[in-house]
Amino acid sequence: MDEFLKSFSDKYDKWREEGDFEFSSKVIPVKESLVTQQWVLPSEQVLEILKNARSFALADCICRTHYARCDKPREVCLLIDELSDKIVGRNKARRITFDEAAEVLKKADEHGLVHMTLHMPGRKIYALCSCCACCCHDLQLILDYNRRDLVVRSDYIAVTDQKRCIGCRRCIERCVFGARALCDGVIEFDARACLGCGLCVTVCPEKATVMKER
């Protein structure tokens, strides 16, 4: 584990020992992966969180800036309230409109990025990030060091209708968490591995996969 990653792991463990921290982040399904009636808790969707924020701003992802392991968009980190004011004041973030934020999220989905809330002690959300597995500190801790205790799954899970599935493998290629595989022409799904990001849904040409409450 390199020093950058270790700094986050140590910080999270310290907060947990002090008793005011349960998780560092939570996965949020991409908006397009949910049908309207399944928005049981709309506050958990990124745009709903932004609607309720006092202020928000857009900044570069510190993880992709640090590691630079991929060419995915960097300016996708949405900062909330006090942190947004602080970083804008340092000229390291910029105010954007709600419509611009929606476009940022759409672009992030097109590039296969996982939407995640980042939390401080007390569960207060301070950022809404769109993350890649090769650079994101939390996704690296999950996938490479099995620190699933730090991240809360979304309230949804991807379900595939095998009758509609054509075995195109697009959902498999998009799954960051390795929850999908093709075996004898049939999609096999590991619900335990799925964190409910919804990326598999938005690339399915047959709309065979949908998000349902976990």
C-alpha positions as CSV (number, residue, x, y, z in Angstrom):
1,M,0.0,0.0,0.0
2,D,1.5,3.3,-1.0
3,E,1.7,6.4,1.3
4,F,-1.2,8.2,-0.4
5,L,-3.5,5.2,0.0
6,K,-2.2,4.5,3.5
7,S,-3.0,8.1,4.6
8,F,-6.7,7.5,3.9
9,S,-6.8,4.0,5.5
10,D,-5.1,5.3,8.7
11,K,-7.4,8.3,8.8
12,Y,-10.5,6.1,8.5
13,D,-9.3,3.7,11.2
14,K,-8.6,6.6,13.5
15,W,-12.1,8.0,13.1
16,R,-13.5,4.6,13.7
17,E,-11.5,4.1,16.9
18,E,-12.8,7.4,18.2
19,G,-16.4,6.1,17.8
20,D,-17.8,8.8,15.5
21,F,-17.3,7.1,12.1
22,E,-19.0,4.1,10.5
23,F,-18.1,4.4,6.8
24,S,-16.2,6.6,4.5
25,S,-18.4,6.5,1.4
26,K,-21.6,5.1,-0.1
27,V,-22.3,4.0,-3.6
28,I,-25.0,5.9,-5.5
29,P,-26.6,4.3,-8.6
30,V,-26.4,6.4,-11.8
31,K,-29.7,8.3,-12.3
32,E,-30.6,6.5,-15.6
33,S,-30.4,3.1,-13.9
34,L,-33.5,3.7,-11.8
35,V,-37.1,3.9,-12.8
36,T,-39.1,6.7,-11.1
37,Q,-41.1,4.5,-8.7
38,Q,-37.9,3.0,-7.3
39,W,-36.6,6.3,-6.0
40,V,-37.7,5.4,-2.5
41,L,-34.9,7.6,-0.9
42,P,-34.4,10.4,-3.4
43,S,-31.9,12.2,-1.1
44,E,-29.5,9.4,-1.9
45,Q,-29.3,10.4,-5.5
46,V,-26.6,12.8,-6.4
47,L,-28.8,15.5,-7.9
48,E,-31.2,15.4,-5.0
49,I,-28.3,15.9,-2.6
50,L,-27.2,18.9,-4.7
51,K,-30.7,20.3,-4.6
52,N,-30.6,20.3,-0.8
53,A,-27.1,21.7,-0.5
54,R,-26.5,25.2,0.5
55,S,-23.7,25.5,-2.0
56,F,-21.7,23.2,-4.3
57,A,-18.7,23.4,-6.6
58,L,-16.7,21.3,-9.1
59,A,-13.1,20.3,-8.6
60,D,-10.5,17.9,-10.1
61,C,-10.5,14.4,-8.6
62,I,-7.5,14.3,-6.2
63,C,-7.0,10.6,-6.8
64,R,-6.8,10.7,-10.6
65,T,-4.7,13.8,-10.4
66,H,-2.3,12.0,-8.0
67,Y,-2.1,8.6,-9.8
68,A,-2.8,9.5,-13.4
69,R,-3.4,5.9,-14.3
70,C,-6.2,6.5,-16.8
71,D,-7.5,9.1,-19.2
72,K,-11.0,9.3,-17.6
73,P,-12.3,12.9,-16.8
74,R,-10.7,14.5,-13.8
75,E,-13.0,17.5,-13.2
76,V,-15.9,15.4,-11.8
77,C,-15.6,15.9,-8.0
78,L,-18.6,17.8,-6.6
79,L,-17.9,19.5,-3.3
80,I,-20.7,20.3,-0.8
81,D,-21.4,23.3,1.5
82,E,-18.4,24.2,3.8
83,L,-15.9,22.3,1.7
84,S,-17.1,23.9,-1.5
85,D,-16.7,27.3,0.0
86,K,-13.3,26.5,1.3
87,I,-11.9,25.1,-2.0
88,V,-13.5,27.8,-4.1
89,G,-11.8,30.3,-1.8
90,R,-8.5,28.7,-2.7
91,N,-9.2,28.9,-6.4
92,K,-9.1,25.1,-6.7
93,A,-12.8,24.6,-7.5
94,R,-15.4,26.5,-9.4
95,R,-19.1,27.2,-8.9
96,I,-21.3,25.5,-11.5
97,T,-25.1,25.5,-12.1
98,F,-27.3,22.6,-11.4
99,D,-27.7,21.8,-15.1
100,E,-23.9,21.8,-15.4
101,A,-23.7,19.3,-12.5
102,A,-26.1,17.1,-14.3
103,E,-23.9,17.1,-17.4
104,V,-20.9,16.3,-15.3
105,L,-22.6,13.2,-14.0
106,K,-23.8,12.2,-17.4
107,K,-20.2,12.4,-18.7
108,A,-19.0,10.4,-15.7
109,D,-21.4,7.6,-16.5
110,E,-20.4,7.5,-20.1
111,H,-16.8,6.9,-18.9
112,G,-17.9,4.1,-16.5
113,L,-17.2,6.0,-13.3
114,V,-18.9,5.0,-10.0
115,H,-20.8,7.7,-8.2
116,M,-20.0,7.8,-4.5
117,T,-20.7,10.0,-1.6
118,L,-17.7,10.8,0.7
119,H,-18.4,11.2,4.4
120,M,-16.8,12.8,7.4
121,P,-17.3,11.7,11.0
122,G,-21.0,12.1,11.9
123,R,-22.0,10.9,8.4
124,K,-21.9,14.4,7.0
125,I,-21.5,14.3,3.2
126,Y,-18.7,16.6,2.0
127,A,-18.2,15.5,-1.6
128,L,-19.9,13.5,-4.4
129,C,-17.3,11.8,-6.5
130,S,-17.3,9.8,-9.7
131,C,-14.6,7.2,-9.2
132,C,-12.5,4.8,-11.2
133,A,-11.1,1.6,-9.8
134,C,-7.5,2.3,-10.8
135,C,-7.1,5.6,-9.0
136,C,-9.9,6.1,-6.4
137,H,-8.6,5.6,-2.8
138,D,-11.8,4.0,-1.6
139,L,-12.2,1.7,-4.6
140,Q,-8.6,0.6,-4.3
141,L,-9.1,-0.1,-0.6
142,I,-12.1,-2.2,-1.4
143,L,-10.8,-4.1,-4.5
144,D,-7.1,-4.5,-3.6
145,Y,-7.2,-4.6,0.2
146,N,-10.7,-6.0,0.9
147,R,-11.7,-3.0,3.0
148,R,-15.4,-3.4,2.3
149,D,-16.1,-2.3,5.8
150,L,-15.4,1.3,4.7
151,V,-18.0,1.5,2.0
152,V,-21.8,1.1,2.2
153,R,-23.5,-0.5,-0.8
154,S,-26.3,1.5,-2.5
155,D,-29.9,0.5,-1.6
156,Y,-30.3,-1.1,-5.0
157,I,-29.1,-4.2,-6.8
158,A,-28.8,-5.0,-10.5
159,V,-31.2,-7.8,-11.7
160,T,-31.0,-9.3,-15.2
161,D,-33.9,-10.9,-17.1
162,Q,-32.2,-13.9,-18.7
163,K,-35.0,-14.1,-21.4
164,R,-34.1,-10.6,-22.7
165,C,-30.3,-10.9,-22.3
166,I,-28.4,-11.5,-25.5
167,G,-25.0,-12.2,-23.9
168,C,-23.3,-9.1,-25.4
169,R,-21.0,-8.9,-22.3
170,R,-21.2,-5.1,-22.1
171,C,-22.4,-5.3,-18.5
172,I,-19.5,-7.6,-17.6
173,E,-17.0,-5.1,-19.0
174,R,-18.6,-2.2,-17.1
175,C,-18.8,-4.0,-13.7
176,V,-16.0,-2.5,-11.5
177,F,-16.7,-5.0,-8.8
178,G,-16.5,-8.3,-10.7
179,A,-20.1,-9.2,-9.9
180,R,-20.9,-10.5,-13.5
181,A,-19.6,-13.3,-15.7
182,L,-20.8,-15.1,-18.8
183,C,-21.1,-18.9,-18.4
184,D,-22.5,-21.1,-21.2
185,G,-24.2,-18.0,-22.7
186,V,-25.9,-17.1,-19.4
187,I,-25.1,-14.1,-17.3
188,E,-24.0,-15.2,-13.8
189,F,-24.4,-12.6,-11.1
190,D,-22.8,-12.5,-7.6
191,A,-25.1,-10.3,-5.5
192,R,-22.5,-10.2,-2.7
193,A,-20.0,-8.5,-4.9
194,C,-22.5,-6.0,-6.4
195,L,-22.4,-2.6,-4.7
196,G,-25.3,-1.2,-6.8
197,C,-23.7,1.4,-8.9
198,G,-26.0,0.9,-11.9
199,L,-23.2,1.1,-14.6
200,C,-24.3,-2.2,-16.0
201,V,-27.8,-1.0,-16.6
202,T,-27.0,2.0,-18.8
203,V,-25.1,0.0,-21.4
204,C,-27.6,-2.9,-21.8
205,P,-28.9,-2.7,-25.4
206,E,-31.9,-4.9,-24.6
207,K,-32.8,-3.2,-21.2
208,A,-32.5,-6.7,-19.7
209,T,-30.9,-5.4,-16.5
210,V,-32.7,-3.1,-14.1
211,M,-32.1,-1.8,-10.6
212,K,-34.3,-3.1,-7.8
213,E,-34.3,-2.4,-4.1
214,R,-31.8,-4.6,-2.3
